[in-house]
Amino acid sequence: MFAAESSSNGLDGMPEAPATVEVVGYRLAAIDLNGAAEWLMRAAQQEDRPRLIVTLNPEIVVRSGTSVALRSALRHADLTVADGVGLLWAARRAGHILPGRVSGIDLVCRAMELGGSSLRVYFLGAGPGVAERAAAKAQERWGTRVAGFHHGYFSGEAESEQVISEVRSAAPNLLLAGLGEGQEEFLDSNRLALGAKVLVGVGGTLDVLAGEAQRTPAWTRKLHLEWAWRVGLDRRRWHRIPRLLRFVRLVRARTP
């Protein structure tokens, strides 16, 4: 179907670190989608150290309140962008106007569009076969060079070490990890061992790339109502409503 290949990109030198603002205790980059994708592409060509990108949303913020490991991952991220209208709203209440939302799937797609055949990507996560199909679609659409793929159904130290070893051997420029809750912690605690130059937790992005799930209608994205569409129509997501309400209370408590 496709082959894993090796290449390098012609982009040289890291751009200056984007300006940041503090929102609900974390530093958010004041950067738009194109700026974030270009930063990712530059970082993917560096040799000095791996860089972690976090696409922050209200649920992650709420979960970080009870997880030391997640708080550590968020604070050690090299680039944190606002994935969700809730973060834009929280920033406004704190007196900051961000350039716009940078969703995980938009960031990933834009980066692969920019990188084309010069970007080596490892696809990790989702159910059996999904990462492979996502990789095939990316290669077909953007010419992405596939460093490898593996499903996200692994657990325990032995299995985790095996997956980490496989990723490291593949030496990707970019690691996309769709591992659900815990993906940021996994990437942060294993960033050196994984050997990727850039690591991004992408949630359900692999399912969308593979055609297993559909994005919400374009009008919901334009009006920043993706979250309402997803939560309202999918009972499996109703458990997220209490977290969203806690996020609202948290923001109001911090920005009276």
N, C-alpha and C positions, 0 to 999 in steps of 0.2 A: 504493500500500500504506500509506504514511504520509508525513507531511510534517515537515520540519525547522521548528521554531518558536522564538520568543524569549520569555523571561519572566524574572522575578526572584523571589527567595524572601523570605519575611517574616522569616527568622531574622536577627537583627542582632547584631553584635559577636562577636569570637572568644572562646571560653572560655579559661580559664587553661590554660597548657601542662600536660599531664599529667606526673605524676612519672615519672622514668625510672630504670632500673637498668642497670648495665653487664654485658653477657653476651657472651662471646667477642670482646671488643674493640669492641662496638657498644652504643649506647644504645637499649634497648627500653622502650617506653611501658608503664607498669603500668596498663593500661586494658582494659576488656572490649569485646565487640562493639558493644553499644549506645553506649558512650562514644566509641568510635572513629568510628562512623557519624555521631554527632552532631557530633563535631569536624570531620569531613569536610564536613558540610553547612554549618557555620558558615564554614569556610574557603572554600567555594565561592561565598560571597556577598561576599568581601572584594575590595577594589580595589587594595590596596597592593602585593602581589607574589604570584607563583605559588607554590604549595606542593606539595612532592613527598611522597607517602606510599609507604613501602616495606613490603611484607609479606614479612618475612624468614623464610627457611627454611634448613635445613642445607646444601643444595646451593649456595645463593647465598653462604653464609659460606665454604664451601670454595673456590669459584671466586674469591672476593675475595682469596684468598691469593696468587694469581698475576696479578691484574689491578689496576693502579693506578687505572684509570678507574672500575672497579666499587667499589673501596674509597672513592674520592672521592665517588661517588654515594651510597653508604650513609651516609657521614659528613655529607653535606650534606642528607640527608632531614629534612623538618620533623616527620614522624611515622613511627616505625618500630614495627611490631607483630609479634608472634610468630605466624607462620603455620607451624604444625607442632609436633607433640608433642616433637620433638627440642629445640626452643628452650625449651620449658617445663622439660624435663629438665635442660638446661644451666643454666637460671636457678636451679633448685632446688639444683644442685651448687654454685652460686656463692652460695647462701644467700638467694635471693630467691624468693618465691612470687608468680607472676603471676596475675591474675584469670582467665585462660583463653586459649585459642587464638583468634586472630582471622584466619581464613582469607581469602584474597583474594576468593573468590566470595561468601562470607557477608557480607563488608564491603560489596561492591558492591551486592548485592541489598538489604541493609538500608538503605543510603543511598538507593537509588532508590525503595524503599518509603516512606521518610521524605519524600523530595523530591517524589514524584509529578510532577504536571505543571509544577511550578515549577523543576525541575532540567533544564538543557540539557546533554546528554551527547554527546560524539563517540566513536564506536566505531572503533578503529584496530587492525588486526591479523588474524591467522588467514588462512585461504585465501580465494580469490575467492568472494564471495557470503556468506561466513560472518558478517562484521561487519554486513552489511545485514540478515540474518535475525535476528541477535542484537538489533539495534536495533528491529526490528519486534516481536519478542517482548517487549522491555522496555516499548515503548510500549503494547502490548496489555495487559500484566500490571499495570504500575504507572502508566501514563499519562505515562511519561518523554517529555520533549520532545527530539527527535532533532536535534542540531546538524549531524550528518553522519556519514559512515562511509567507510572505505577499507580494503582488504585489506593484509596485512602483507608481501606479496611485492614489496617495492621495495628497490633497492640502488643504490649509487653516489651521488655527490654531487648530480647533477642530479635524480634521482628523489626523493631524500630532501628536497631543497629544495622540490620541487613539493608533496609531501605536507605538509611543514611549513607552506607557504603556505596550503594548503587548510584545515588545522586552524585557523590563525590567523584566516583570513577568517570561519570559522564561529563564532569567539569562544565556545567552550563554557565552562560552569561547571566541567565535569568531563571529563577526557580519560582513557578507559580504553584502555591500550595492551597488547595481547596479542601481543608480538613475540618471545617466547621469550627465550633467552639474549641479553643485550645490551639488553634493554628498559630497565633501570634507567639504564644509561649513556646511552642515547639520550634519555631524558626529562631527565636531569640536565644534559647538555650543551646541550640545546635548549629548556630550560624557558622562557626569556624569549621566544625566537622563536616557540614554539608558541602562546603567548597564552592558554592555558587557566588557570583559577584554581586548579584542583587536578589533579594528574597522578598516576595510579596504574598501575604495571605489574601486569597481571592474568593473565599466563601463559595457561592454557587456558580461562579463564573465558568468553571469547566463544564458544568451541565448545560449552560446556555451555548457555549462554543460547540459542544457536541450535538446540539439539537435536542437534548433531553428535556430542556425547559425553555420556555419562551420569555422574552423580556415583556414588560408591561407595555401597553399601547404608547405611542409616541406622545400623545396629548398629556398623559399622566406625567411623563418625564418633563415636558415643557412647563407644566403647572406645579412641578415638585410634589406630585401626589402618588408616586410609585408605592410608597409605604402604605398608604390608605388602600390602594388597589389590592396589594398583596395580602395585607392583614384582613381586609374585609371579605375577600372571596375565598380564602384558604383557611379552613378551620385548624389545620396543622400549625398555623402561625398565630392563632389567637393567644397562645401562652406568652407571646411577646408584648401584648398590650400592657400588662402590669409594669414591664420594664420601661416602656415608653412613658408611662405616667410617672414612674419614679424619676426618669430623666428630666421631665418637665419640672417636678418639684425640686430636684437638685439645682437646676439652672435658676429657678426663681429664688431659691434660698441664697445662691451666690450673687445674684444680680437683682437686688430688690428695687 
